[in-house]
C-alpha cells in the first residue's frame, strides 16, 4: 500500500487537505512505538492507542500483526521507508502529518521500535511543537532490546560489558561513514548498530583498524522477534562474508562485543538441549 493509493486524502475540500473551513482546533498527534515486530511486545498503552485510532500513518517496520489492533474502519496510510527506497521522504511525511492534524483530525503516527531511538520521532515532535500542534509520545521496545532477548545475547552482562552503545550505521548524505571509531572500538562494551547492513564491510574494517581484535564476537540479527528471525554469529573479521553467504538484508542489527559469545549458552532452547533424556539419565 502506498500514499498514492490515498491521493483523495490530499484533494482540495477533503477534510484533511489543510484547508479547513471552520475554526476547529488541530487534532492530537500520538507518536507510538510499535516495538521490534512481535505484537505481544507492544505496551498496553500502545495497544489502547491503536484500538482507539481512526487515522494512522505507519512505517515499513511496523508488522502486519501490529496493525491488526486497529479498528476495522480506521484509515491507514503507508509512509514506509525501506533501505534506499522511500515511499515518501521524511519532509513529506512531516508535511502530511501536519496537514492532517491542522484539519482537526487526530493522527496516530506508528513507528517500528521506539520512535525516539533512530526512528526520527524527535524530528517529527519538533515539527509538531513548532506548529503548535498537541502531541503525545508512547514509547516502544527498541529493536536492540527485542533482538537481544529473542536470540540470547545479554547486552550488558557484567563479565563482558560495562557500557552499551547504540549507534546508526549509515549517514544522511554521501559523505561516507563519519563515525567516532575510537569510541566504538573501546573494550568491554557492547555496540549495537542500526541500519548498517549495507556498510558492514567498512564498519568491521574500521572497528578492527581502531583497536578491536578481529576475533571479537559479532552477530547479525535479521527481522528480530518475527517468525522468520535469523541470527548469524561470527567475528568482526568474518561477519561481512557471512552476511554475503547468508544473504542478509535489511532490516538487521549488527551486534559487537564479548556478550555475543554467550549466545551458544543462552539462545532459546539451549538449556532444554542440555537436559538429559530419561533413558540417558538412567544409564548414567
N, C-alpha and C positions, 0 to 999 in steps of 0.2 A: 504494500500500500504506500502511496506517496502523497505529498501535499497536493500535487497536481490533480489528484482524484477528488480533492475537496476545493476545487477552484471557485465554486459558488460561494464559499465562505468569504472570499475576498471581493466579491462583486459589490458595486455601489448599492446601498439600500439594504443589503443583508445585515442583520443585527450582529455585526462582528467586523464590519469593514472600517470601524473607527470614525464613522460619520453619524453618530447617534443624534437623533433629532430632539431629545429632551435633555434634562439636566441630571440624568442618572449618575450616581457616583460610580467610580471604577469598581470592577469586580475584584474579589480577593484572589490572589495567585498563591497556590500551595505548591512549594517545591518539595517533591517527595523522592527519597532514595529508595529504589526498588530492590536493593540488595544484589548479591552476586548472580542470581538466577533462580535458585530453588525457591519456589513460592513459600515454602514453610519457614524460610529465613526472613520473611517480611516482619517488620514490627507491627504490633497491634494498632498503633497509631496510623501506620501506613495503610493497613487493611481498611480501617474505618474511613480514611480519606478516599480510598479507591471506591468503596461501596457507596459513597455519597456523591461521587463525581458525576458531572453532566457534560464536561468537556475536558479532554485530556490531550496533551501534546507529549508524545513518547518517543524515546530513542531506540536505536538499533539493539542496545544491550539489554533492553527490557524483554524478558522471556514471555512467550505467549501465555504460559500458565499464570503469570502475574496479572496479565490483562483480563483473565477470567474473573477476577474480583470486581470488575467494572459492571455497573448495571447494564442490562441489555440495550437501553435506549441512549447510552452515553455516546456523544460524538467523539470520534477518535481521529487524531491527525498524526501521521507518522512523519517525524522530522529527523530520522536516524542519520547518524554519521558513522560510516564504516571506514576502514583504512583506505585512504586515497579515493574515497567515493562518498561524497556528501549529498544527501537529498536537498538540504538547504545549508548554506554557510551559517556560521554562528550568528553573524549580524542579522541575517534574515529571520532566524528563529526568534531572536530577541524582538525584532520589529513586529513579527506576527503575534507574539505573546502580549506585547504592549497594546497592540491594536485590539485584540480580543478583550483584554481587561478594560480598556477605555470604553468599550461598547457597553460595559455593565455586566459582562458575563464572568462568572467565577471560573478560573482556569486551574486545572491540576497539571503541573509540569513534572513528568515522570522520567527519572533518570536511573540508569543502572548503577549499582553500588551505592555510594554516598555522593550526593551532588557537590559537596564541598571538598571532595578528595579527587582531584583530576577529572571532575565532571563538569567544569565550567559553571557550576552553580553560583560561585561568587560573582562572576561576570553578570549573570542574569539577575542576581539580587541587587547588584549595584545599579543596573539599568532600571529596575523597578523602583528602587529608593529615589533615584534621580528624577523619575517621572511622577513621584508622589502616589504610586500605586501600592496599596497594602499587600503584604505578603507574609507568609509564614513558612518555616522550614521543618520538614520531618526527616531526621537523619536515617540513613540506611547502613546496613553492614557492608563495609567496603570489600572489594574483591580480594585483597590480600588476606583479610581475616577469614573470609569464607573458604578460599583456596587452601590456606594453611590447615584449617581444621578438617577439611574434606579429604586431603591427601596425606595427612600425617606428618606435617612439618611444623613443629612448635617454634614460632618466630622468635621468641625471647627466652629460650631455655638458658638458665643462668650459667651452665657449664660451658656454653658456646658463644653466647652473645650478651653484651651489656648495653646494646643500643639497637634500635630498629630504624632504618631509613627507608622511607617511601619516596620514590623519585619517578619522574617521567623519562621514558627512553626515546623521546622524539622531540623535535623542535617545531616552532610555529612558522619557520621560514626556511630558506635554503642555505643558511649559514653553516649547517652541519651541527654536530653534537657538541654544543658549548656547555659542558658539564663540569662540576667540581670533582674531577677524577681523584685527586689525593684524598678528599673526604670520603668518597665512595669506596676507596680501596683500603680504608683503615681496618686493622684486625679486630677480631672479637665483636663483630656486629653482623646483623642480617640486613641485606639490601634487597628490596623488592622494587622492581622496575615495571611500571605500567607502559603499555603502548610501545614496547621496544623490540618486538619480534623482527621487524624489517631492518633494524640496526644492530641485531645481535652480534654479528662478527666484530664490528667496531667496538661495541660495548665490552665484549670479552677481551679483545686485544688491549684496550685502554686500561682495563682493570688490572691485567697482568703487567702491563708496562709501568703501572704506578704502584706496584708492590705486592699485589695479591698473588700467591703461588698458583701456578697453572692447575694444580690438583685440588684447588678449593672446590668443595661440593657446590653444585649448581643444579637448578631444575627449571623446567618449563611446565607451567600448568595451563592447559588449554580448556576453555569452556568450564571453568571452575563451578562445582556444585551441581552441574546439569547431568542428565543421564549419560551423555556422550563425553564426559570429562576425561581428559588424559593427563597424566603426569609423567614426564620424561626426565630422568635424573642422570647426571654425569658430572663432569668437572668443567671449570672455566675453559680449559683447553679444548675439550671435545664437544662442548654443547652446540656450537654452530653447526658442526657436521651432523650431530644427532638431530637437530632441528630439520635439516635438509632431508635426511634419510627417512624421517618420520612424517614429513610433510606438514609440519606445524604451521598453522595460520592464525592470524589474529581472530578473536581476542585471546590473548595468552599473557600470562605473567612470567617474568624472569625472577627467580629467587636465588640468591647467592649467600653462602655462609656455612659455617660448620653445622648449623641446625639441619640443613638439608640431608646431612649424613645420617640423621636419626630416622629417616623415613622407613627404612627397611624394618626397623623395630616397631614403629608406631603407625604405619599405614593401616587403613581399615582391613580387618580380618587377620592381621599379623598375629595377634595374641591367640586367636582361635586356632591358627595353624600350628601353634606350639603346644596346644593341649593334647596329650597322647590319647589315642582312642582306647576304649576299654580293653580290647584284645592286646594292645601294646602294653598297657599298664599291668595286665595280668602276667605277661611274660617277663616283666622287669623284676 
